[in-house]
Amino acid sequence: EVQLVESGGGLVQPGGSLRLSCAASGFIVSGNYMSWVRQAPGKGLEWVSVMYSGGSTYHADSVKGRFTISRDNSKNTLYLQMNSLRVEDTAVYYCAKEAALRPGGAFDIWGQGTMVTVSS
Amino acid sequence: QSALTQPPSASGSPGQSVTISCTGTSSDVGGYNYVSWYQQHPGKAPKLMIFEVTKRPSGVPDRFSGSKSGNTASLTVSGLQAEDEADYYCSSYSGSNNLVFGGGTTLTVL
């Protein structure tokens, strides 16, 4: 079965760090375009980061310099390292797979999401 | 990147059709044929309903259709059913390896 399972969310103080994981099954993470998308409580979706199959990475301006997307091919897992966290980073974080090898935003597979709460 | 503009709400009776708009600029919606639409039920992950403006993933009913004119994309749901009640989000590639979403539209089936 093709699926994504996120983990690593939790409560962290402003300025703290957290690493999210996204374990894939049924397909190869390194052979696909993979993104992180977040959703603040009661709000809309916001694209965060993408990693292409070739290894290139890109981040939204709102997280640039603070968040880093990466992957471990041996574990077929995608990660999001989040540093210098702010209250406004509080959200459910989803990992998602692009349907094709192009950055079109057509995410056909989504994880269940993991909640990150940044609060003192 | 500014979010794409969607109406906060839309509604229709069972069997009717409803269209949700998604307005951007020539730098996103108008500049690329990479507009997608997602359906999200409360507490669930989004589900891809339309990609590349008009294409439907397998398993999505043909009651759902997409279109684009200039800087505005649209999602039309025909033959409304109770299970169509959900939040709908559009997204568009916006160049330079960036993606932008709309603010979301809550569809109510009356």
Chai-1 contact restraints between the chains, C-beta under 6 A:
chainA,res_idxA,chainB,res_idxB,connection_type,confidence,min_distance_angstrom,max_distance_angstrom,comment,restraint_id
A,G44,B,F101,contact,1.0,0.0,6.0,A-B,restraint_1
A,G44,B,G103,contact,1.0,0.0,6.0,A-B,restraint_2
A,G44,B,G104,contact,1.0,0.0,6.0,A-B,restraint_3
A,L45,B,Y89,contact,1.0,0.0,6.0,A-B,restraint_4
A,L45,B,F101,contact,1.0,0.0,6.0,A-B,restraint_5
A,W47,B,L99,contact,1.0,0.0,6.0,A-B,restraint_6
A,Y58,B,N97,contact,1.0,0.0,6.0,A-B,restraint_7
A,Y94,B,A45,contact,1.0,0.0,6.0,A-B,restraint_8
A,P103,B,Y93,contact,1.0,0.0,6.0,A-B,restraint_9
A,P103,B,N97,contact,1.0,0.0,6.0,A-B,restraint_10
A,G104,B,Y34,contact,1.0,0.0,6.0,A-B,restraint_11
A,G104,B,Y93,contact,1.0,0.0,6.0,A-B,restraint_12
A,G105,B,S36,contact,1.0,0.0,6.0,A-B,restraint_13
A,G105,B,S91,contact,1.0,0.0,6.0,A-B,restraint_14
A,G105,B,Y93,contact,1.0,0.0,6.0,A-B,restraint_15
A,G105,B,L99,contact,1.0,0.0,6.0,A-B,restraint_16
A,A106,B,S36,contact,1.0,0.0,6.0,A-B,restraint_17
A,A106,B,F51,contact,1.0,0.0,6.0,A-B,restraint_18
A,D108,B,L48,contact,1.0,0.0,6.0,A-B,restraint_19
A,W110,B,A45,contact,1.0,0.0,6.0,A-B,restraint_20
A,W110,B,P46,contact,1.0,0.0,6.0,A-B,restraint_21
A,Q112,B,A45,contact,1.0,0.0,6.0,A-B,restraint_22
A,G113,B,A45,contact,1.0,0.0,6.0,A-B,restraint_23
